[in-house]
Amino acid sequence: MRFQVFPNPSTGAVTLQPVGQGLEKATVELVDLSGRTIFTRINETITGPVQLDFRHLAKGSYFVRVTANNGQQVFPLILSR
């Protein structure tokens, strides 16, 4: 299963949207530019849109990393205010 992350840039409310159908267990991480993991959800069952709240984080550039059975996807994400 493939995913989309939007909106980008974002003020902190981000949607992780699966593309296609199916049930997928995935690990979702937010990583800063230094490679430090800021946020993790392990074995998240994704059947539809997942709302992620990053409003408490400082503005800047991050990466959303989604790891599932079919591999890994990494999305750049800009948090702005």
LINNOR-V352514 format. One record per backbone hydrogen bond with DSSP energy under -1.0 kcal/mol. CO is the residue of the C=O (numbers start at 1). NH is the residue of the N-H. E is the energy in kcal/mol with one decimal. If there is no record, write none. Layout:
BEGIN
co=CO nh=NH e=E
co=CO nh=NH e=E
END
This chain:
BEGIN
co=2 nh=19 e=-3.3
co=4 nh=17 e=-3.0
co=6 nh=15 e=-3.5
co=10 nh=80 e=-3.1
co=12 nh=54 e=-3.6
co=14 nh=52 e=-3.5
co=15 nh=6 e=-2.1
co=16 nh=50 e=-2.5
co=17 nh=4 e=-2.3
co=19 nh=2 e=-1.0
co=24 nh=46 e=-3.4
co=26 nh=44 e=-2.9
co=27 nh=67 e=-2.6
co=28 nh=41 e=-2.5
co=29 nh=65 e=-2.8
co=30 nh=38 e=-3.4
co=30 nh=39 e=-1.3
co=31 nh=63 e=-2.5
co=32 nh=35 e=-1.9
co=36 nh=32 e=-2.5
co=39 nh=30 e=-2.1
co=41 nh=28 e=-2.6
co=44 nh=26 e=-2.3
co=46 nh=24 e=-1.5
co=50 nh=16 e=-2.9
co=52 nh=14 e=-2.9
co=54 nh=57 e=-1.7
co=60 nh=79 e=-3.2
co=62 nh=77 e=-2.7
co=63 nh=31 e=-3.0
co=64 nh=75 e=-2.9
co=65 nh=29 e=-2.6
co=66 nh=73 e=-2.5
co=67 nh=27 e=-2.7
co=68 nh=71 e=-1.9
co=71 nh=68 e=-3.1
co=73 nh=66 e=-3.0
co=75 nh=64 e=-3.1
co=77 nh=62 e=-3.0
co=78 nh=10 e=-2.8
co=79 nh=60 e=-2.2
END
